[in-house]
Amino acid sequence: MTDLAMSPAEQKSHGKKVGEILVRDYGKKKYYSCAHIKKASLEVKQGFDWHSWAMSLFASPSGFSSYHDSIGEDFDYSEMKSEMTAAMTNGASKKWFDASMSWLDWPNVDLQTVFDFYD
């Protein structure tokens, strides 16, 4: 199954839920493995194959590329991450977005307001 388009509200909801699972199961990390992200995304059970969207938010650029190369899919990491980051920050990231930046390094964002689980 290929990843389906997501609305910004769905992106934000999925990103929050997957992030909560990742932090709960693996602790706070700049980047997570694609296997861990896919597992967390599937645990959310939204009925759609949205793990690539979550990977764009929580995987490293090289991890994202390696995973998608290995399964023969060609997704644009920067484009997907830009969309996910904009959804997560209600558009605030458009001023500072950098595709190589970890979610933990987002500037000018109180992560507690984005991720309810962040302490």
C-alpha positions in Angstrom: 0.0 0.0 0.0 1.4 3.4 -0.8 1.1 6.4 1.5 -2.0 8.4 1.1 -2.3 12.2 1.1 -3.0 13.7 4.5 -4.6 16.9 5.6 -2.6 19.2 7.9 -4.9 18.2 10.8 -4.2 14.5 10.1 -0.5 15.2 9.7 -0.5 16.9 13.1 -2.5 14.2 14.8 -0.4 11.4 13.4 2.9 13.2 14.2 1.8 13.7 17.8 0.7 10.1 18.3 3.7 8.6 16.6 6.0 10.9 18.5 4.4 10.0 21.8 4.9 6.3 21.1 8.6 6.8 20.0 9.4 8.8 23.2 7.6 6.3 25.4 9.3 3.3 23.8 12.8 4.6 22.9 13.3 7.8 24.8 13.9 11.3 23.3 16.2 11.0 20.3 17.1 13.4 17.5 16.3 10.7 15.0 14.7 7.3 15.2 15.2 4.2 13.0 12.7 3.8 10.2 11.8 0.4 11.7 10.8 2.0 15.0 8.9 4.8 13.3 7.0 2.3 11.1 6.2 0.2 14.2 4.9 3.3 16.1 3.0 4.5 13.0 1.2 1.1 12.6 0.4 1.1 16.4 -1.5 4.3 15.9 -4.0 2.2 13.8 -5.5 5.0 11.7 -6.2 2.5 9.0 -3.8 4.1 6.5 -0.2 3.5 5.5 1.1 6.9 6.7 4.4 5.7 8.1 6.5 7.6 5.4 5.0 10.8 6.7 6.0 10.0 10.2 9.5 9.0 8.9 9.9 12.4 7.3 9.4 14.0 10.7 11.4 11.6 13.0 14.0 9.9 10.7 17.3 11.3 9.6 17.6 12.3 5.9 19.9 9.3 5.2 17.7 6.9 7.1 14.6 8.0 5.2 16.4 7.7 1.9 17.9 4.3 2.6 14.6 2.9 3.7 12.7 4.2 0.7 15.5 3.1 -1.7 15.3 -0.4 -0.2 11.6 -0.7 -0.9 11.7 1.0 -4.3 9.7 4.1 -3.4 10.8 7.6 -4.3 9.5 10.1 -1.8 10.9 13.6 -1.4 12.1 13.8 2.2 12.4 17.6 2.2 9.0 18.2 0.8 7.3 15.7 3.1 9.2 17.0 6.1 8.3 20.6 5.2 4.6 19.7 5.1 4.7 17.8 8.4 6.7 20.5 10.2 4.3 23.2 9.0 1.4 21.1 10.2 3.0 20.4 13.6 3.9 24.1 14.1 0.7 25.6 12.6 2.9 27.2 9.8 5.5 28.7 12.1 8.2 26.6 10.6 7.9 28.3 7.2 10.3 31.0 8.6 13.1 28.7 9.8 12.5 25.2 8.2 15.7 23.2 7.5 15.2 19.6 6.3 18.3 18.4 8.1 17.0 19.7 11.5 15.9 17.2 14.1 12.5 17.8 15.7 14.4 18.3 19.0 16.2 21.3 17.4 13.3 23.3 16.2 14.0 26.9 17.0 11.4 29.3 18.5 9.0 26.4 19.3 7.9 25.4 22.7 7.9 21.6 22.1 5.4 21.2 25.0 2.8 23.1 22.9 3.5 20.9 19.9 3.9 17.5 21.6 1.8 17.0 24.6 4.1 14.2 25.9 7.3 16.4 25.8 8.6 17.3 29.2 
